[in-house]
Amino acid sequence: MKKRILFGFMLAVVCIFTSHEVLAAWTQAKGHSYNSLGISHYKTIKKFSTLERDVNDELVTTHGKRFRNEEEEFTSTKLGYYGEYGITDTLTAIASFWWDTQKSNDTMRYAKEDGPSGIGDITLGLRYNLSPDLFGTGFLMSIQGEVKIPEAYKYDNPLFNLSLGDGQYDTKVALQFGRGLGAGYMVFNAGYKYRFENDQLDPVTFKPSDQVFASLSGGYAVTPWLSVIAGLDWFKSVGNAEISDRLYLEAVKGGGFTQNNKTRGELILDTLGLEPDDLQGTIGLQFNITPQWQTVLMYSRDLSGVGDFSTKNYALGETVALNLVYVH
């Protein structure tokens, strides 16, 4: 077995479905706000991989049959804020940030430390209501744009260290459709995420793959004080990830990798996790304490999936989240 750190780099930026997702599509009324303070705990010890090895642990292909692989335990505990504010009745500002505490058996083994702790990526965005009743169907349609800002933490060499994020800017644009259904509602969300190059350690640089994504979520009020919520989130990499020659050479010289034509693929798909696919399911309960205060308990899990709608080269993790919501 090669002595290298397989951090599962994308674990640091796990997408966690929280209660605000079910509100996507609707905008806040002018001067009104939605505020969520949440705590979540994520854990993984497995991943789906396409790296095929022989009996001597030599890499045969990076695009083999998908299989479930045992990995070192990784956990991420987050305490954070998500907020929306109505600038006008049709335009809403969005912001979120998290304090993240990570622990990895890999970092304990190789670096003799638990993992990083601090503020991770910060997200800012805008949502605009394009139509309150699309073609008379009863569906509301909005467009949302977001930017992920990686400036709140120090980014270290991903071959040897774990960081609180993936270190580069991302932008995301999505169309969102929402509709009330009696005592319930549904939301469909689809869009594209463009991921910039990470040049913080230039010339050791890389660009994660862009992604297409979609989600379907909804909820139903069982009683005036209790609602059931659920959702499916999916994203797929488009396959345009890149790594610099310097990063490749550092992996060969100091990371225990073999110098051959498969190593770049191994770095992209496995070590750095730059081209993942994921399907995640979420269920939850929302307790209405008062008309303005809510408590939301949610459980999320990465799913195997089928075909293009499956998890691949990505961790299989579980997340438990608790959110306290105030609506003004």
Order of alpha helices (4+ residues) and beta strands (2+ residues): beta-beta-beta-beta-beta-alpha-beta-beta-beta-beta-beta-beta-beta-beta-beta-beta-alpha-alpha-beta-beta-beta-beta-beta
